[in-house]
Amino acid sequence: MAQVMPVVFVPHGGGPMPLLGDANHHSLAAFLRNLSHSLPEPQAILVITAHWEAPLASISSAAAPGMLYDYYGFPAESYEFHYPAPGSPALAQQVLDLLRLQGIAAQLDAERDYDHGTFVPLMLAYPAAQIPVVQLSLVHSLEPALHIAIGKALAPLREQGVLILGSGMSFHNMRAFFSGDPAVTPKSLAFHQWLSGTMGETDVAVTEQQLVHWQAGPQARFSHPREEHLLPLLVCFGAASAAGQPAQQVYEGLFFNTWIAGYRWG
């Protein structure tokens, strides 16, 4: 039996900028480059990406996904990045089966290519592109409890050596990133401290309730005017929750004057 894999949530930064040497991404890019060194070697990687939403949970099932450059206004080289990791139709089918087993509506998508929520962190963390990768979408409803339930359904994959990787941002307010307002940093810090405290709570039932009602956190809607970048974290929590262990904060840093974090279970 393969080693039980950790579950990891990473901030993926802004568009392709972690790959372009942007000064605001130096510490984040260094974290992502070092990530694989602290993890067991995965048999496959399942990425829950903030950059894919669908009416129901959708799973990329192509054997050889292409590239989806879902950003604009960046240098020409940003549209030439290539991440040739194979897909895994078998893993995609297993994800589908696990979700349906728990009554969660899901579908395969053989057309979905690697979006930047997937290829940017993986180009840094697993540059050899040899490990099979499957992507999982968010659900349009953005319902917190549903995304936690999706994660819980996926927990058996950990025992098969699958790395469950949430790719989003713990803070995601585009206006705040580029604002000169001195209030931005303390507002982001308030949510950052609440979120890290929540993730580090030893009673996972308490953590779950706090995440379901995340909007009640300090500066929650300032930190996430729309919550799609937070939800991969909730899927990760769900996948790890059966083990009953709190998350470990494995990254924190200032990003365009806002606080962001990464977390790991196991």
C-alpha positions in Angstrom: 0.0 0.0 0.0 1.2 3.5 -0.9 2.1 5.9 1.9 -0.9 7.9 3.2 -0.4 11.3 1.5 -0.6 14.7 3.2 -3.2 17.2 2.0 -1.9 20.6 1.0 -3.4 24.0 0.2 -1.2 26.5 -1.6 -1.6 30.1 -2.6 -0.9 30.2 -6.3 -0.2 33.9 -6.7 -1.2 36.3 -9.5 -1.6 34.8 -13.0 1.8 33.6 -14.3 3.8 36.0 -12.2 5.3 33.3 -9.9 7.0 32.0 -13.1 8.2 35.3 -14.3 10.4 36.3 -11.4 8.1 39.0 -10.1 9.5 40.6 -7.0 6.2 40.4 -5.1 6.2 36.6 -5.7 9.8 35.7 -4.5 8.9 34.1 -1.2 5.8 32.4 -2.6 7.8 31.0 -5.6 10.5 29.8 -3.2 7.9 28.0 -1.1 6.4 26.3 -4.1 9.8 25.3 -5.4 10.6 23.6 -2.1 7.2 22.0 -1.6 7.9 18.6 -3.1 11.0 18.2 -1.0 8.9 18.0 2.1 6.3 15.6 0.8 6.3 11.8 0.0 6.5 11.1 -3.7 2.9 11.1 -5.0 1.5 8.4 -7.3 -0.8 11.1 -8.7 -1.9 14.7 -8.0 -5.5 15.8 -7.7 -5.7 19.6 -7.9 -8.7 21.5 -6.7 -8.3 24.7 -8.7 -10.0 28.1 -8.0 -9.9 28.8 -11.7 -12.5 26.2 -12.7 -16.2 26.4 -11.8 -19.0 24.3 -13.1 -22.6 23.6 -12.4 -21.6 20.3 -10.8 -18.3 18.9 -9.6 -16.3 18.3 -12.8 -13.2 16.2 -13.2 -10.6 16.5 -16.0 -10.3 13.1 -17.6 -8.1 13.6 -20.7 -5.1 11.4 -21.0 -2.9 14.3 -22.2 -4.3 17.7 -21.2 -3.2 20.8 -23.0 -2.6 24.3 -21.7 -5.3 26.9 -20.8 -3.7 30.3 -20.6 -6.6 31.8 -18.6 -5.1 35.3 -18.0 -4.4 38.3 -20.2 -2.0 41.2 -20.4 1.2 39.4 -19.6 4.5 39.0 -21.5 4.5 36.8 -24.6 6.5 34.1 -22.8 3.5 33.7 -20.4 1.6 32.1 -23.3 4.4 29.6 -24.1 4.6 27.8 -20.8 4.2 24.1 -21.2 3.4 21.5 -18.5 3.3 18.1 -20.2 2.3 16.0 -17.2 0.0 13.2 -18.2 -3.6 13.1 -17.1 -5.2 10.0 -15.5 -8.5 8.8 -16.9 -8.5 6.1 -14.3 -8.1 8.5 -11.4 -10.7 10.8 -12.8 -13.2 7.9 -12.9 -12.4 7.0 -9.3 -13.0 10.6 -8.2 -16.3 10.5 -10.1 -17.2 7.3 -8.3 -16.3 8.6 -4.9 -18.3 11.7 -5.3 -21.4 9.9 -6.6 -21.1 7.4 -3.8 -21.7 10.2 -1.4 -24.6 11.6 -3.4 -22.6 14.5 -4.9 -23.5 15.3 -8.5 -20.3 15.0 -10.7 -19.2 14.6 -14.2 -16.1 13.9 -16.3 -14.7 16.5 -18.6 -12.4 15.2 -21.3 -11.8 18.7 -22.8 -10.5 20.5 -19.8 -6.8 21.6 -20.1 -4.5 22.7 -17.3 -5.4 26.2 -16.1 -3.0 28.5 -14.3 -4.3 27.5 -10.9 -2.8 24.1 -11.8 0.2 24.6 -14.0 1.7 27.6 -12.2 2.2 25.9 -8.8 3.1 22.5 -10.4 5.7 23.9 -12.7 7.5 25.1 -9.6 6.8 22.2 -7.3 7.0 19.3 -9.7 8.9 20.7 -12.7 9.7 17.2 -14.2 6.0 16.9 -15.1 6.1 13.2 -14.8 3.4 12.6 -12.1 -0.2 12.2 -13.5 -2.5 15.2 -12.7 -6.2 15.4 -12.5 -8.1 18.7 -11.9 -11.3 19.0 -9.9 -13.6 22.0 -10.4 -15.5 24.1 -7.8 -19.3 24.1 -8.0 -21.0 27.3 -9.1 -23.1 27.6 -6.0 -19.9 28.2 -4.0 -21.6 26.6 -1.0 -19.1 26.0 1.8 -20.7 22.9 3.2 -20.8 21.2 -0.2 -17.1 21.8 -0.8 -16.3 20.4 2.6 -18.4 17.3 1.7 -16.6 17.0 -1.6 -13.3 16.9 0.3 -14.6 14.2 2.7 -15.7 12.1 -0.2 -12.1 12.2 -1.6 -10.4 11.2 1.6 -9.8 7.5 0.5 -7.5 8.8 -2.2 -4.9 9.6 0.4 -4.3 5.9 1.1 -3.6 5.4 -2.6 -0.7 7.8 -2.7 -2.7 10.7 -4.3 -1.7 14.2 -3.3 -4.8 16.3 -2.8 -3.6 19.8 -3.6 -5.9 22.9 -3.2 -4.8 25.8 -5.3 -6.3 29.2 -4.4 -5.5 32.1 -2.2 -6.2 32.6 1.5 -6.8 36.3 0.7 -8.1 37.4 -2.7 -9.3 41.0 -3.2 -7.9 42.3 -6.4 -8.6 45.9 -5.6 -6.8 45.6 -2.3 -3.7 44.0 -3.9 -3.1 47.1 -5.9 -4.4 49.7 -3.4 -2.2 52.2 -1.6 -4.7 52.3 1.3 -2.7 51.8 4.5 -5.8 50.0 6.0 -5.4 47.1 3.6 -2.6 45.3 5.5 -4.2 45.3 9.0 -7.5 44.2 7.5 -5.9 41.3 5.7 -4.0 40.4 8.9 -7.2 40.2 10.9 -8.6 37.6 8.5 -5.3 35.8 8.2 -5.0 35.4 11.9 -8.6 34.2 12.2 -8.1 31.7 9.4 -4.8 30.3 10.7 -6.4 30.0 14.2 -9.4 28.2 12.7 -7.2 25.8 10.7 -5.1 25.1 13.7 -8.1 24.3 16.0 -7.7 20.8 17.5 -11.4 20.1 17.4 -12.1 19.5 13.7 -15.9 19.9 14.3 -15.3 23.4 15.5 -13.1 24.1 12.5 -15.8 22.8 10.2 -18.5 25.0 11.7 -16.2 28.0 11.4 -15.4 27.3 7.8 -19.1 26.8 6.9 -19.7 30.2 8.4 -16.5 31.8 7.2 -18.2 35.0 6.3 -18.6 35.7 10.0 -14.8 35.9 10.3 -13.2 39.4 10.7 -12.8 41.2 7.4 -14.1 38.1 5.7 -15.8 39.8 2.8 -13.1 42.3 2.4 -10.6 39.4 2.1 -12.8 37.5 -0.3 -15.4 39.7 -2.1 -16.1 36.4 -4.0 -15.0 33.2 -2.3 -13.8 31.0 -5.2 -10.2 31.3 -4.1 -11.0 30.2 -0.5 -13.0 27.1 -1.4 -10.1 24.9 -2.4 -9.0 25.2 1.2 -12.4 23.9 2.4 -12.1 20.9 0.0 -8.7 20.2 1.5 -10.0 20.5 5.0 -12.8 18.0 4.2 -10.3 15.5 2.7 -8.2 15.7 5.8 -10.9 16.0 8.5 -11.5 12.3 9.1 -7.9 12.0 10.5 -8.9 14.5 13.2 -5.7 16.5 12.9 -5.5 20.3 12.7 -3.7 21.9 9.8 -0.2 23.1 10.1 0.5 26.6 8.5 3.5 25.9 6.2 3.7 29.3 4.6 2.8 32.9 5.3 4.0 36.0 3.7 3.1 39.5 2.6 1.8 39.6 -0.9 1.1 43.0 -2.4 0.7 44.3 1.2 -1.7 41.6 2.1 -1.1 38.4 4.2 -1.4 35.0 2.6 -0.9 31.5 3.9 -0.5 27.9 2.9 -1.5 24.9 5.0 -0.8 21.2 5.3 -2.4 18.2 7.0 -0.4 15.1 7.7 
